[in-house]
Amino acid sequence: MPAVIVGTVGMGDGPPRCVGVRGRAVWVLGGTTVQTVRGDAGSVERRLVAGRLRCPCGGVLAPWSYAVSRVVATSSGVWRLRPRRSRCVACRVTHVLLPTLLFSRRAYAGMVIWACVVARACGSKVASIAARARVPVSTVAGWLHRFGDRAPRLRQVLMGVLRGVDARVRRVVPAGSTLGDALTVLGAVTSAVRGRSSGLDTVTDQEMASHLTRGLLLAPSCDLKSINTNPFLVPAQIPS
Ligand SMILES: [Zn+2]
């Protein structure tokens, strides 16, 4: 049984607690990692049951109950969902399968948040962005503040990702702001990934941002050093 690498993926419910070692396996309790998945609940379920979803360790993910129900505000109403939980048959770590349309622990859908981020990068005022999105100004300001703080580092990390998915890239034209620069590089990553698989030809920048950060882009803690570059093309990302 392979050893578990604890802490290499985004934490959904706090850090895992190591409770012992049996053979080569590390057993953890009290924490669940987050893996992002595309597709609706039915698609996720089919892939999960068929053994097509993989753990970062390479093991097959098996069904393992459900995460807590949540209600997310979208631009057209509310989305009630209960993300699937899975468990790796190899390392036994459990993972919440978070839709890429969401960021972890945000009460608004990813596209609502993303529209605000893009508007800010285009120069709009926070108050007008919030009014247009029908989101409290303080909430929007919080998203933008956190994203803005992380934008320089995100851009730097994304440049490395971009070179990995498109070896032809030499430079990216500056957008004139740290936020804009980060979005520009992210857009280039998304474009490169779209071209690599027909199953990913509709992936959006917002989904890519959620996937790369394991949903934690706007979380209080987001370790960009462990950005999720590995499973770009694994079946977990391709709805069926
Ligand atoms: Zn595993």
py3Dmol code that shows the C-alpha trace and the ligand (Angstrom):
import py3Dmol

protein = """\
ATOM      1  CA  MET A   1       0.000   0.000   0.000  1.00  0.00           C
ATOM      2  CA  PRO A   2       1.537   3.359  -0.950  1.00  0.00           C
ATOM      3  CA  ALA A   3       2.325   5.953   1.654  1.00  0.00           C
ATOM      4  CA  VAL A   4      -0.020   8.901   1.884  1.00  0.00           C
ATOM      5  CA  ILE A   5       1.419  12.296   1.159  1.00  0.00           C
ATOM      6  CA  VAL A   6      -0.408  14.372   3.719  1.00  0.00           C
ATOM      7  CA  GLY A   7      -1.046  17.994   2.952  1.00  0.00           C
ATOM      8  CA  THR A   8      -0.340  18.099  -0.751  1.00  0.00           C
ATOM      9  CA  VAL A   9      -3.911  18.854  -1.692  1.00  0.00           C
ATOM     10  CA  GLY A  10      -6.331  21.519  -0.568  1.00  0.00           C
ATOM     11  CA  MET A  11      -7.951  21.011   2.766  1.00  0.00           C
ATOM     12  CA  GLY A  12     -11.712  21.040   2.894  1.00  0.00           C
ATOM     13  CA  ASP A  13     -12.402  20.581   6.578  1.00  0.00           C
ATOM     14  CA  GLY A  14      -9.146  21.430   8.244  1.00  0.00           C
ATOM     15  CA  PRO A  15      -5.861  19.630   8.100  1.00  0.00           C
ATOM     16  CA  PRO A  16      -5.805  15.855   8.330  1.00  0.00           C
ATOM     17  CA  ARG A  17      -4.656  14.463  11.634  1.00  0.00           C
ATOM     18  CA  CYS A  18      -2.156  11.640  11.413  1.00  0.00           C
ATOM     19  CA  VAL A  19      -3.223   8.896  13.822  1.00  0.00           C
ATOM     20  CA  GLY A  20      -0.696   6.244  13.041  1.00  0.00           C
ATOM     21  CA  VAL A  21       1.240   4.307  10.513  1.00  0.00           C
ATOM     22  CA  ARG A  22       0.376   0.786   9.463  1.00  0.00           C
ATOM     23  CA  GLY A  23       2.853  -0.738   7.097  1.00  0.00           C
ATOM     24  CA  ARG A  24       3.662   1.941   4.560  1.00  0.00           C
ATOM     25  CA  ALA A  25       0.283   3.626   4.863  1.00  0.00           C
ATOM     26  CA  VAL A  26      -0.347   6.705   6.942  1.00  0.00           C
ATOM     27  CA  TRP A  27      -3.820   6.816   8.439  1.00  0.00           C
ATOM     28  CA  VAL A  28      -5.508  10.151   8.805  1.00  0.00           C
ATOM     29  CA  LEU A  29      -8.718  11.268  10.433  1.00  0.00           C
ATOM     30  CA  GLY A  30     -10.413  14.565  11.048  1.00  0.00           C
ATOM     31  CA  GLY A  31      -9.656  16.070   7.669  1.00  0.00           C
ATOM     32  CA  THR A  32     -10.793  15.737   4.120  1.00  0.00           C
ATOM     33  CA  THR A  33      -9.077  16.935   1.013  1.00  0.00           C
ATOM     34  CA  VAL A  34     -10.836  18.522  -1.925  1.00  0.00           C
ATOM     35  CA  GLN A  35     -10.625  17.390  -5.507  1.00  0.00           C
ATOM     36  CA  THR A  36     -12.396  19.304  -8.231  1.00  0.00           C
ATOM     37  CA  VAL A  37     -14.578  17.575 -10.791  1.00  0.00           C
ATOM     38  CA  ARG A  38     -16.423  18.756 -13.867  1.00  0.00           C
ATOM     39  CA  GLY A  39     -19.848  17.621 -14.927  1.00  0.00           C
ATOM     40  CA  ASP A  40     -23.166  17.290 -13.151  1.00  0.00           C
ATOM     41  CA  ALA A  41     -23.884  15.033 -10.195  1.00  0.00           C
ATOM     42  CA  GLY A  42     -24.983  12.160 -12.423  1.00  0.00           C
ATOM     43  CA  SER A  43     -21.788  12.325 -14.445  1.00  0.00           C
ATOM     44  CA  VAL A  44     -19.644  12.419 -11.323  1.00  0.00           C
ATOM     45  CA  GLU A  45     -21.519   9.444  -9.902  1.00  0.00           C
ATOM     46  CA  ARG A  46     -21.091   7.382 -13.060  1.00  0.00           C
ATOM     47  CA  ARG A  47     -17.381   8.047 -13.226  1.00  0.00           C
ATOM     48  CA  LEU A  48     -16.973   7.398  -9.529  1.00  0.00           C
ATOM     49  CA  VAL A  49     -18.790   4.064  -9.639  1.00  0.00           C
ATOM     50  CA  ALA A  50     -16.879   3.074 -12.772  1.00  0.00           C
ATOM     51  CA  GLY A  51     -13.557   3.759 -11.061  1.00  0.00           C
ATOM     52  CA  ARG A  52     -12.595   6.547 -13.458  1.00  0.00           C
ATOM     53  CA  LEU A  53     -11.799   9.139 -10.825  1.00  0.00           C
ATOM     54  CA  ARG A  54      -8.325   9.099  -9.355  1.00  0.00           C
ATOM     55  CA  CYS A  55      -6.659  10.218  -6.172  1.00  0.00           C
ATOM     56  CA  PRO A  56      -3.513  12.358  -6.451  1.00  0.00           C
ATOM     57  CA  CYS A  57      -1.615   9.227  -5.361  1.00  0.00           C
ATOM     58  CA  GLY A  58      -2.920   7.434  -8.452  1.00  0.00           C
ATOM     59  CA  GLY A  59      -5.347   5.174  -6.613  1.00  0.00           C
ATOM     60  CA  VAL A  60      -8.935   4.688  -7.686  1.00  0.00           C
ATOM     61  CA  LEU A  61     -11.543   6.732  -5.825  1.00  0.00           C
ATOM     62  CA  ALA A  62     -14.567   4.829  -4.549  1.00  0.00           C
ATOM     63  CA  PRO A  63     -17.885   6.222  -3.301  1.00  0.00           C
ATOM     64  CA  TRP A  64     -17.724   7.287   0.344  1.00  0.00           C
ATOM     65  CA  SER A  65     -20.929   8.998   1.468  1.00  0.00           C
ATOM     66  CA  TYR A  66     -21.584  12.681   0.889  1.00  0.00           C
ATOM     67  CA  ALA A  67     -20.292  16.031   2.076  1.00  0.00           C
ATOM     68  CA  VAL A  68     -22.484  18.539   3.885  1.00  0.00           C
ATOM     69  CA  SER A  69     -25.367  19.977   1.885  1.00  0.00           C
ATOM     70  CA  ARG A  70     -24.978  23.550   0.786  1.00  0.00           C
ATOM     71  CA  VAL A  71     -26.877  26.295  -0.966  1.00  0.00           C
ATOM     72  CA  VAL A  72     -25.039  28.491  -3.436  1.00  0.00           C
ATOM     73  CA  ALA A  73     -26.332  31.713  -4.973  1.00  0.00           C
ATOM     74  CA  THR A  74     -26.083  31.834  -8.746  1.00  0.00           C
ATOM     75  CA  SER A  75     -26.918  34.598 -11.199  1.00  0.00           C
ATOM     76  CA  SER A  76     -30.297  32.980 -11.818  1.00  0.00           C
ATOM     77  CA  GLY A  77     -31.303  31.706  -8.390  1.00  0.00           C
ATOM     78  CA  VAL A  78     -29.989  29.199  -5.907  1.00  0.00           C
ATOM     79  CA  TRP A  79     -28.195  25.913  -6.403  1.00  0.00           C
ATOM     80  CA  ARG A  80     -28.737  23.275  -3.750  1.00  0.00           C
ATOM     81  CA  LEU A  81     -26.173  20.528  -3.809  1.00  0.00           C
ATOM     82  CA  ARG A  82     -24.525  17.916  -1.703  1.00  0.00           C
ATOM     83  CA  PRO A  83     -21.085  17.123  -3.110  1.00  0.00           C
ATOM     84  CA  ARG A  84     -20.044  13.520  -3.300  1.00  0.00           C
ATOM     85  CA  ARG A  85     -17.360  12.261  -0.989  1.00  0.00           C
ATOM     86  CA  SER A  86     -14.931   9.598  -2.114  1.00  0.00           C
ATOM     87  CA  ARG A  87     -12.219   7.457  -0.627  1.00  0.00           C
ATOM     88  CA  CYS A  88      -9.041   6.279  -2.274  1.00  0.00           C
ATOM     89  CA  VAL A  89      -8.780   2.498  -2.299  1.00  0.00           C
ATOM     90  CA  ALA A  90      -4.981   2.757  -2.130  1.00  0.00           C
ATOM     91  CA  CYS A  91      -4.160   5.429   0.434  1.00  0.00           C
ATOM     92  CA  ARG A  92      -7.608   5.567   2.111  1.00  0.00           C
ATOM     93  CA  VAL A  93      -7.701   9.349   2.185  1.00  0.00           C
ATOM     94  CA  THR A  94     -11.182  10.748   1.655  1.00  0.00           C
ATOM     95  CA  HIS A  95     -11.863  13.547  -0.815  1.00  0.00           C
ATOM     96  CA  VAL A  96     -14.795  15.854  -1.285  1.00  0.00           C
ATOM     97  CA  LEU A  97     -15.511  16.060  -5.014  1.00  0.00           C
ATOM     98  CA  LEU A  98     -16.151  19.769  -5.434  1.00  0.00           C
ATOM     99  CA  PRO A  99     -17.673  20.944  -8.722  1.00  0.00           C
ATOM    100  CA  THR A 100     -15.243  23.186 -10.569  1.00  0.00           C
ATOM    101  CA  LEU A 101     -18.106  25.664 -10.867  1.00  0.00           C
ATOM    102  CA  LEU A 102     -17.546  26.508  -7.218  1.00  0.00           C
ATOM    103  CA  PHE A 103     -14.856  27.790  -4.934  1.00  0.00           C
ATOM    104  CA  SER A 104     -14.654  26.054  -1.599  1.00  0.00           C
ATOM    105  CA  ARG A 105     -16.794  27.540   1.159  1.00  0.00           C
ATOM    106  CA  ARG A 106     -18.078  30.444  -0.900  1.00  0.00           C
ATOM    107  CA  ALA A 107     -21.823  31.064  -0.800  1.00  0.00           C
ATOM    108  CA  TYR A 108     -21.851  32.319  -4.396  1.00  0.00           C
ATOM    109  CA  ALA A 109     -21.284  30.337  -7.567  1.00  0.00           C
ATOM    110  CA  GLY A 110     -17.888  30.600  -9.157  1.00  0.00           C
ATOM    111  CA  MET A 111     -19.170  32.531 -12.172  1.00  0.00           C
ATOM    112  CA  VAL A 112     -20.724  35.196  -9.942  1.00  0.00           C
ATOM    113  CA  ILE A 113     -17.396  35.677  -8.227  1.00  0.00           C
ATOM    114  CA  TRP A 114     -15.486  35.530 -11.462  1.00  0.00           C
ATOM    115  CA  ALA A 115     -17.605  38.199 -13.123  1.00  0.00           C
ATOM    116  CA  CYS A 116     -16.688  40.504 -10.243  1.00  0.00           C
ATOM    117  CA  VAL A 117     -12.998  39.724 -10.567  1.00  0.00           C
ATOM    118  CA  VAL A 118     -13.012  40.343 -14.315  1.00  0.00           C
ATOM    119  CA  ALA A 119     -14.956  43.577 -13.903  1.00  0.00           C
ATOM    120  CA  ARG A 120     -12.416  44.806 -11.384  1.00  0.00           C
ATOM    121  CA  ALA A 121      -9.559  43.945 -13.724  1.00  0.00           C
ATOM    122  CA  CYS A 122     -11.342  46.035 -16.358  1.00  0.00           C
ATOM    123  CA  GLY A 123     -11.368  49.006 -14.006  1.00  0.00           C
ATOM    124  CA  SER A 124     -14.889  48.991 -12.545  1.00  0.00           C
ATOM    125  CA  LYS A 125     -15.494  50.334  -9.052  1.00  0.00           C
ATOM    126  CA  VAL A 126     -16.249  47.864  -6.297  1.00  0.00           C
ATOM    127  CA  ALA A 127     -19.635  49.404  -5.502  1.00  0.00           C
ATOM    128  CA  SER A 128     -20.834  49.197  -9.097  1.00  0.00           C
ATOM    129  CA  ILE A 129     -19.520  45.643  -9.433  1.00  0.00           C
ATOM    130  CA  ALA A 130     -21.411  44.621  -6.315  1.00  0.00           C
ATOM    131  CA  ALA A 131     -24.605  46.304  -7.478  1.00  0.00           C
ATOM    132  CA  ARG A 132     -24.447  44.596 -10.837  1.00  0.00           C
ATOM    133  CA  ALA A 133     -23.787  41.210  -9.238  1.00  0.00           C
ATOM    134  CA  ARG A 134     -26.402  41.772  -6.511  1.00  0.00           C
ATOM    135  CA  VAL A 135     -23.858  40.886  -3.876  1.00  0.00           C
ATOM    136  CA  PRO A 136     -23.103  42.926  -0.735  1.00  0.00           C
ATOM    137  CA  VAL A 137     -20.276  45.390  -1.290  1.00  0.00           C
ATOM    138  CA  SER A 138     -18.335  44.005   1.667  1.00  0.00           C
ATOM    139  CA  THR A 139     -18.485  40.505   0.214  1.00  0.00           C
ATOM    140  CA  VAL A 140     -17.236  41.607  -3.181  1.00  0.00           C
ATOM    141  CA  ALA A 141     -14.544  43.736  -1.562  1.00  0.00           C
ATOM    142  CA  GLY A 142     -13.405  40.681   0.396  1.00  0.00           C
ATOM    143  CA  TRP A 143     -13.110  38.547  -2.744  1.00  0.00           C
ATOM    144  CA  LEU A 144     -11.226  41.227  -4.616  1.00  0.00           C
ATOM    145  CA  HIS A 145      -8.923  41.982  -1.720  1.00  0.00           C
ATOM    146  CA  ARG A 146      -7.978  38.335  -1.341  1.00  0.00           C
ATOM    147  CA  PHE A 147      -7.560  37.747  -5.048  1.00  0.00           C
ATOM    148  CA  GLY A 148      -5.572  40.958  -5.378  1.00  0.00           C
ATOM    149  CA  ASP A 149      -3.226  39.921  -2.596  1.00  0.00           C
ATOM    150  CA  ARG A 150      -2.579  36.622  -4.318  1.00  0.00           C
ATOM    151  CA  ALA A 151      -2.467  37.865  -7.883  1.00  0.00           C
ATOM    152  CA  PRO A 152       1.313  38.489  -8.143  1.00  0.00           C
ATOM    153  CA  ARG A 153       2.190  35.070  -6.777  1.00  0.00           C
ATOM    154  CA  LEU A 154      -0.592  33.444  -8.783  1.00  0.00           C
ATOM    155  CA  ARG A 155       0.706  35.005 -11.978  1.00  0.00           C
ATOM    156  CA  GLN A 156       4.193  33.753 -11.223  1.00  0.00           C
ATOM    157  CA  VAL A 157       2.992  30.214 -10.531  1.00  0.00           C
ATOM    158  CA  LEU A 158       0.703  30.227 -13.553  1.00  0.00           C
ATOM    159  CA  MET A 159       3.619  31.127 -15.818  1.00  0.00           C
ATOM    160  CA  GLY A 160       5.208  27.871 -14.759  1.00  0.00           C
ATOM    161  CA  VAL A 161       1.963  26.034 -15.428  1.00  0.00           C
ATOM    162  CA  LEU A 162       1.682  27.670 -18.826  1.00  0.00           C
ATOM    163  CA  ARG A 163       5.135  26.555 -19.859  1.00  0.00           C
ATOM    164  CA  GLY A 164       4.111  23.039 -18.853  1.00  0.00           C
ATOM    165  CA  VAL A 165       0.994  22.972 -21.006  1.00  0.00           C
ATOM    166  CA  ASP A 166       2.287  25.004 -23.936  1.00  0.00           C
ATOM    167  CA  ALA A 167       5.998  24.737 -24.607  1.00  0.00           C
ATOM    168  CA  ARG A 168       5.754  27.382 -27.344  1.00  0.00           C
ATOM    169  CA  VAL A 169       5.004  30.166 -24.873  1.00  0.00           C
ATOM    170  CA  ARG A 170       7.793  32.655 -24.425  1.00  0.00           C
ATOM    171  CA  ARG A 171       6.096  35.672 -22.864  1.00  0.00           C
ATOM    172  CA  VAL A 172       2.686  37.067 -22.053  1.00  0.00           C
ATOM    173  CA  VAL A 173       1.801  40.665 -22.851  1.00  0.00           C
ATOM    174  CA  PRO A 174       1.336  42.635 -19.594  1.00  0.00           C
ATOM    175  CA  ALA A 175      -2.226  43.713 -18.881  1.00  0.00           C
ATOM    176  CA  GLY A 176      -1.251  46.758 -16.845  1.00  0.00           C
ATOM    177  CA  SER A 177      -2.217  45.531 -13.382  1.00  0.00           C
ATOM    178  CA  THR A 178      -1.304  42.610 -11.174  1.00  0.00           C
ATOM    179  CA  LEU A 179      -4.880  41.364 -11.273  1.00  0.00           C
ATOM    180  CA  GLY A 180      -5.055  41.737 -15.026  1.00  0.00           C
ATOM    181  CA  ASP A 181      -1.715  40.042 -15.479  1.00  0.00           C
ATOM    182  CA  ALA A 182      -2.831  37.041 -13.421  1.00  0.00           C
ATOM    183  CA  LEU A 183      -6.043  36.767 -15.430  1.00  0.00           C
ATOM    184  CA  THR A 184      -4.138  37.042 -18.703  1.00  0.00           C
ATOM    185  CA  VAL A 185      -1.828  34.185 -17.825  1.00  0.00           C
ATOM    186  CA  LEU A 186      -4.728  32.134 -16.511  1.00  0.00           C
ATOM    187  CA  GLY A 187      -6.547  32.715 -19.786  1.00  0.00           C
ATOM    188  CA  ALA A 188      -3.508  31.477 -21.682  1.00  0.00           C
ATOM    189  CA  VAL A 189      -3.416  28.338 -19.526  1.00  0.00           C
ATOM    190  CA  THR A 190      -7.107  27.729 -20.152  1.00  0.00           C
ATOM    191  CA  SER A 191      -6.661  28.145 -23.903  1.00  0.00           C
ATOM    192  CA  ALA A 192      -3.761  25.710 -23.938  1.00  0.00           C
ATOM    193  CA  VAL A 193      -5.681  23.109 -21.938  1.00  0.00           C
ATOM    194  CA  ARG A 194      -8.760  23.487 -24.147  1.00  0.00           C
ATOM    195  CA  GLY A 195      -6.694  22.548 -27.137  1.00  0.00           C
ATOM    196  CA  ARG A 196      -5.365  19.390 -25.564  1.00  0.00           C
ATOM    197  CA  SER A 197      -8.599  17.417 -25.292  1.00  0.00           C
ATOM    198  CA  SER A 198     -12.049  17.589 -26.832  1.00  0.00           C
ATOM    199  CA  GLY A 199     -13.441  16.838 -23.383  1.00  0.00           C
ATOM    200  CA  LEU A 200     -11.916  20.036 -22.067  1.00  0.00           C
ATOM    201  CA  ASP A 201     -12.757  22.338 -24.957  1.00  0.00           C
ATOM    202  CA  THR A 202     -15.391  24.179 -22.922  1.00  0.00           C
ATOM    203  CA  VAL A 203     -13.433  24.601 -19.710  1.00  0.00           C
ATOM    204  CA  THR A 204     -13.581  28.174 -18.418  1.00  0.00           C
ATOM    205  CA  ASP A 205     -11.043  30.392 -16.693  1.00  0.00           C
ATOM    206  CA  GLN A 206     -13.117  30.189 -13.522  1.00  0.00           C
ATOM    207  CA  GLU A 207     -13.116  26.392 -13.601  1.00  0.00           C
ATOM    208  CA  MET A 208      -9.397  26.413 -14.245  1.00  0.00           C
ATOM    209  CA  ALA A 209      -8.822  28.720 -11.287  1.00  0.00           C
ATOM    210  CA  SER A 210     -10.863  26.458  -9.049  1.00  0.00           C
ATOM    211  CA  HIS A 211      -9.136  23.340 -10.315  1.00  0.00           C
ATOM    212  CA  LEU A 212      -5.611  24.677 -10.001  1.00  0.00           C
ATOM    213  CA  THR A 213      -6.188  25.823  -6.428  1.00  0.00           C
ATOM    214  CA  ARG A 214      -8.415  22.890  -5.461  1.00  0.00           C
ATOM    215  CA  GLY A 215     -11.201  25.340  -4.853  1.00  0.00           C
ATOM    216  CA  LEU A 216      -9.157  27.348  -2.371  1.00  0.00           C
ATOM    217  CA  LEU A 217      -8.333  30.457  -4.388  1.00  0.00           C
ATOM    218  CA  LEU A 218     -10.427  32.637  -2.075  1.00  0.00           C
ATOM    219  CA  ALA A 219      -9.991  30.615   1.090  1.00  0.00           C
ATOM    220  CA  PRO A 220      -8.233  32.165   4.087  1.00  0.00           C
ATOM    221  CA  SER A 221      -5.269  29.947   3.339  1.00  0.00           C
ATOM    222  CA  CYS A 222      -4.230  28.942  -0.158  1.00  0.00           C
ATOM    223  CA  ASP A 223      -0.812  27.450  -0.655  1.00  0.00           C
ATOM    224  CA  LEU A 224       0.014  28.272  -4.250  1.00  0.00           C
ATOM    225  CA  LYS A 225       3.169  26.184  -3.998  1.00  0.00           C
ATOM    226  CA  SER A 226       0.984  23.086  -4.126  1.00  0.00           C
ATOM    227  CA  ILE A 227      -1.005  24.274  -7.109  1.00  0.00           C
ATOM    228  CA  ASN A 228      -2.830  21.394  -8.733  1.00  0.00           C
ATOM    229  CA  THR A 229      -0.998  21.051 -12.018  1.00  0.00           C
ATOM    230  CA  ASN A 230      -0.877  17.312 -12.269  1.00  0.00           C
ATOM    231  CA  PRO A 231      -4.305  16.001 -13.196  1.00  0.00           C
ATOM    232  CA  PHE A 232      -5.061  18.386 -16.055  1.00  0.00           C
ATOM    233  CA  LEU A 233      -6.092  15.643 -18.358  1.00  0.00           C
ATOM    234  CA  VAL A 234      -7.303  12.903 -16.047  1.00  0.00           C
ATOM    235  CA  PRO A 235     -10.845  11.634 -16.531  1.00  0.00           C
ATOM    236  CA  ALA A 236     -11.930  13.427 -13.364  1.00  0.00           C
ATOM    237  CA  GLN A 237     -11.982  16.639 -15.329  1.00  0.00           C
ATOM    238  CA  ILE A 238     -13.895  15.390 -18.320  1.00  0.00           C
ATOM    239  CA  PRO A 239     -17.672  15.046 -17.912  1.00  0.00           C
ATOM    240  CA  SER A 240     -19.283  12.066 -19.564  1.00  0.00           C
TER     241      SER A 240
END
"""
ligand_1 = """\
1
ZN
Zn -4.807 7.910 -2.770
"""
view = py3Dmol.view(width=600, height=400)
view.addModel(protein, "pdb")
view.setStyle({"model": 0}, {"cartoon": {"style": "trace"}})
view.addModel(ligand_1, "xyz")
view.setStyle({"model": 1}, {"stick": {}})
view.zoomTo()
view.show()
